[in-house]
Amino acid sequence: MTVALRFRSGALRHLPIEDWSATPTSDELTVLRSITGPVLDLGCGPGRLVTALAEMGTPALGVDASPVAIDTARRFGAPVLQRSVFDTLPGEGRWSTVLLFDGNVGIGGDPVSLLRRLSRLLAHAGRAVVEVDPPGSATETSHARLERDGEVSDWFPWACVGADDLDALADQAGLRRRSWWPIGGRWFAILERAAAA
């Protein structure tokens, strides 16, 4: 099954939809083993990361707006909530780690607003693990839709963030990048509140 994200500009990005339902890769497990709980996974999809964290003994909660994703996650026993990441969430200001994997930094089409939201969810010394596109990739804020086998979704606000632009976006949100973690061809940034520097 081929699923693509098409931007209004016409740009097309193929999505690894089958990976989002698969068990975490060894690289993802390496990242998950390095973090401390409690963990909040924003845009958790079918809950694969939350399930893996639970199996490691790390308390975690997933949040996703998609009822299909949430139903799937619950069938696997993952602790999840069906909500927008901008809704009121449990434990605001007390999460040790917040995750934005799989390009979810694009949620809402406004990365600065999303990163500000992330900052409010973190505990004072908490950290976020944010996946972005590799260096040299363009940052684009637009509307996009999903396309699959002739079916198309409604347009929704979405963004893609390149690694080269993350520091400036994080700064506007009151965050700073503590480090980069490139692993398996993917780029993760470890962010913390600027006041924690």
C-alpha positions as CSV (number, residue, x, y, z in Angstrom):
1,M,0.0,0.0,0.0
2,T,1.5,3.3,-1.1
3,V,0.6,6.4,0.9
4,A,1.9,9.8,-0.1
5,L,1.8,13.3,1.4
6,R,1.1,15.9,-1.2
7,F,1.7,19.6,-0.5
8,R,-0.3,22.3,-2.2
9,S,2.9,23.2,-4.0
10,G,2.6,19.8,-5.7
11,A,5.6,18.4,-3.9
12,L,5.1,14.7,-3.0
13,R,6.6,12.7,-0.2
14,H,6.1,9.0,0.1
15,L,5.3,7.9,3.6
16,P,6.5,4.6,5.1
17,I,3.1,3.8,6.5
18,E,4.0,0.2,7.0
19,D,6.8,1.2,9.3
20,W,4.4,3.1,11.6
21,S,2.6,-0.2,12.4
22,A,5.8,-2.3,12.7
23,T,7.7,-3.0,15.9
24,P,10.3,-0.4,16.6
25,T,13.6,-0.8,14.7
26,S,16.8,-1.5,16.6
27,D,17.8,2.2,16.1
28,E,14.5,3.4,17.5
29,L,14.9,1.0,20.5
30,T,18.4,2.5,21.1
31,V,16.8,5.9,21.3
32,L,14.0,4.7,23.6
33,R,16.4,2.9,25.9
34,S,18.3,6.2,26.5
35,I,15.3,8.2,27.7
36,T,13.7,8.5,31.2
37,G,10.0,8.3,32.0
38,P,7.4,9.3,32.3
39,V,7.2,9.7,28.5
40,L,4.6,11.4,26.4
41,D,4.5,10.4,22.7
42,L,2.8,13.1,20.6
43,G,1.2,11.7,17.4
44,C,1.6,8.2,18.7
45,G,-0.3,6.5,15.8
46,P,-0.9,2.8,16.6
47,G,1.1,3.1,19.8
48,R,4.2,1.1,18.8
49,L,6.6,3.3,20.7
50,V,4.4,3.5,23.8
51,T,4.1,-0.3,23.7
52,A,7.8,-0.7,23.4
53,L,8.4,1.6,26.3
54,A,5.9,-0.2,28.5
55,E,7.8,-3.5,27.7
56,M,11.0,-1.8,28.9
57,G,9.2,-0.8,32.2
58,T,9.1,2.9,31.3
59,P,5.8,4.7,32.0
60,A,4.5,6.2,28.8
61,L,1.3,7.7,27.3
62,G,0.5,8.2,23.7
63,V,-1.7,10.9,22.2
64,D,-3.2,11.0,18.7
65,A,-6.2,12.7,17.1
66,S,-6.9,9.7,14.8
67,P,-9.7,7.4,16.0
68,V,-8.4,4.6,13.8
69,A,-4.9,4.9,15.2
70,I,-6.2,5.0,18.8
71,D,-8.4,2.0,18.3
72,T,-5.4,0.0,16.9
73,A,-3.2,1.1,19.8
74,R,-5.8,0.1,22.3
75,R,-6.2,-3.3,20.7
76,F,-2.5,-3.8,21.4
77,G,-3.0,-2.6,25.0
78,A,-1.1,0.7,24.6
79,P,-2.1,3.5,27.0
80,V,-3.3,6.2,24.7
81,L,-5.7,9.2,24.5
82,Q,-7.6,10.4,21.5
83,R,-6.9,14.1,21.6
84,S,-5.2,16.9,19.7
85,V,-1.8,17.6,21.0
86,F,-3.0,21.1,21.6
87,D,-5.9,19.9,23.9
88,T,-5.4,19.8,27.7
89,L,-3.4,16.7,28.5
90,P,-2.6,14.9,31.7
91,G,0.5,15.8,33.6
92,E,1.2,19.1,31.8
93,G,4.6,20.4,33.0
94,R,5.6,17.1,34.5
95,W,6.7,14.9,31.6
96,S,10.4,13.9,31.8
97,T,10.5,13.2,28.0
98,V,8.2,14.2,25.1
99,L,8.6,12.4,21.7
100,L,7.9,13.8,18.2
101,F,9.0,10.9,16.0
102,D,8.2,10.2,12.3
103,G,8.0,13.8,11.2
104,N,5.3,14.7,13.8
105,V,7.1,18.1,14.3
106,G,4.8,19.0,11.3
107,I,1.6,18.6,13.3
108,G,-0.6,21.7,13.0
109,G,1.6,23.3,10.3
110,D,3.3,25.7,12.7
111,P,6.5,24.2,14.2
112,V,7.1,27.1,16.6
113,S,3.6,26.7,18.1
114,L,4.0,23.0,18.4
115,L,7.4,23.4,20.1
116,R,6.0,26.0,22.5
117,R,3.3,23.4,23.4
118,L,6.0,20.8,23.9
119,S,7.8,23.2,26.2
120,R,4.7,23.6,28.4
121,L,4.4,19.8,28.7
122,L,8.0,19.2,29.8
123,A,9.1,19.1,33.4
124,H,11.6,21.8,34.3
125,A,14.5,19.5,33.6
126,G,12.7,17.5,31.0
127,R,13.9,16.8,27.4
128,A,12.2,16.3,24.1
129,V,13.3,13.9,21.3
130,V,12.3,15.5,18.0
131,E,12.9,13.9,14.6
132,V,13.5,16.3,11.7
133,D,14.6,16.0,8.1
134,P,18.4,15.7,7.4
135,P,20.6,18.7,6.9
136,G,20.1,20.3,3.5
137,S,16.4,19.6,3.6
138,A,14.0,22.5,3.1
139,T,11.6,23.6,5.9
140,E,8.1,24.0,4.4
141,T,4.9,25.1,6.1
142,S,1.8,24.5,4.0
143,H,-1.3,22.4,3.7
144,A,-1.1,18.8,2.7
145,R,-3.3,15.9,2.0
146,L,-2.8,12.1,2.1
147,E,-3.2,10.2,-1.1
148,R,-3.6,6.4,-1.4
149,D,-4.7,4.3,-4.4
150,G,-6.8,7.2,-5.9
151,E,-8.3,8.2,-2.5
152,V,-7.4,11.6,-1.1
153,S,-8.0,13.2,2.3
154,D,-9.1,16.7,3.1
155,W,-6.3,19.3,3.2
156,F,-4.8,19.9,6.6
157,P,-2.0,22.1,7.9
158,W,1.4,20.4,8.0
159,A,5.1,21.3,8.0
160,C,8.4,19.6,7.3
161,V,11.4,20.8,9.3
162,G,15.0,20.5,8.1
163,A,17.8,20.1,10.6
164,D,19.4,23.3,9.5
165,D,16.4,25.4,10.7
166,L,15.6,23.6,14.0
167,D,17.8,25.8,16.2
168,A,16.1,29.0,15.1
169,L,12.6,27.5,15.5
170,A,13.4,26.0,18.9
171,D,14.8,29.4,20.1
172,Q,11.5,31.1,19.2
173,A,9.7,28.5,21.3
174,G,11.9,29.0,24.4
175,L,13.9,25.8,23.8
176,R,17.5,25.0,22.9
177,R,19.1,22.0,21.2
178,R,21.2,20.1,23.6
179,S,22.5,17.7,21.0
180,W,22.0,15.9,17.7
181,W,21.5,12.2,17.5
182,P,21.8,11.0,13.9
183,I,21.1,7.2,13.8
184,G,20.2,4.9,11.0
185,G,19.9,7.7,8.5
186,R,17.4,9.6,10.7
187,W,18.0,12.9,12.6
188,F,16.9,13.3,16.1
189,A,17.4,16.4,18.2
190,I,17.4,16.5,22.0
191,L,15.8,19.7,23.1
192,E,15.4,21.2,26.5
193,R,14.0,24.4,27.9
194,A,16.3,27.3,27.3
195,A,16.1,28.2,31.0
196,A,17.6,24.8,31.8
197,A,20.8,25.7,30.0
